[in-house]
């Protein structure tokens, strides 16, 4: 983080609230940036298109296998009475 270009005035109440929300080694600017980012609505499509078709297919296959494995284990436990 660079040096401050401007100063802003805040009330004592706002300063206390910033101090309360401040994490270890965070500056007031860091706190404000984090809080402002938390309230920004994300774009619904932000996460789409990040994987190649091949990667997405691999993940789908792994999820389907994991689901089948869970079902198999549940059936085995039911049969063994555990």
LINZIGI-V840041 format. One record per residue. RES is the residue in three letters. PSI is psi in degrees with one decimal (* if undefined). Layout:
res:RES psi:PSI
res:RES psi:PSI
This chain:
res:UNK psi:138.4
res:UNK psi:-173.8
res:UNK psi:160.1
res:UNK psi:134.2
res:UNK psi:-30.2
res:UNK psi:161.2
res:UNK psi:149.1
res:UNK psi:148.8
res:UNK psi:137.5
res:UNK psi:155.2
res:UNK psi:164.3
res:UNK psi:-38.9
res:UNK psi:-44.3
res:UNK psi:-41.7
res:UNK psi:-42.7
res:UNK psi:-40.9
res:UNK psi:-40.9
res:UNK psi:-42.5
res:UNK psi:-38.4
res:UNK psi:-38.1
res:UNK psi:-10.6
res:UNK psi:133.0
res:UNK psi:164.1
res:UNK psi:132.0
res:UNK psi:14.7
res:UNK psi:141.4
res:UNK psi:168.7
res:UNK psi:-37.5
res:UNK psi:-42.2
res:UNK psi:-43.2
res:UNK psi:-47.4
res:UNK psi:-43.2
res:UNK psi:-43.2
res:UNK psi:-45.2
res:UNK psi:-39.6
res:UNK psi:-38.2
res:UNK psi:-33.4
res:UNK psi:-29.7
res:UNK psi:-2.6
res:UNK psi:125.8
res:UNK psi:135.9
res:UNK psi:154.9
res:UNK psi:130.8
res:UNK psi:-35.6
res:UNK psi:6.0
res:UNK psi:-40.7
res:UNK psi:-7.6
res:UNK psi:143.8
res:UNK psi:12.2
res:UNK psi:-24.2
res:UNK psi:147.8
res:UNK psi:164.7
res:UNK psi:-37.7
res:UNK psi:-44.5
res:UNK psi:-43.6
res:UNK psi:-40.9
res:UNK psi:-39.8
res:UNK psi:-44.5
res:UNK psi:-42.9
res:UNK psi:-43.3
res:UNK psi:-43.6
res:UNK psi:-39.8
res:UNK psi:-41.7
res:UNK psi:-41.2
res:UNK psi:-43.9
res:UNK psi:-39.2
res:UNK psi:-44.4
res:UNK psi:-41.2
res:UNK psi:-41.8
res:UNK psi:-44.5
res:UNK psi:-43.3
res:UNK psi:-46.3
res:UNK psi:-39.0
res:UNK psi:-41.5
res:UNK psi:-43.8
res:UNK psi:-42.7
res:UNK psi:-38.6
res:UNK psi:-39.7
res:UNK psi:-34.0
res:UNK psi:-7.2
res:UNK psi:26.6
res:UNK psi:*
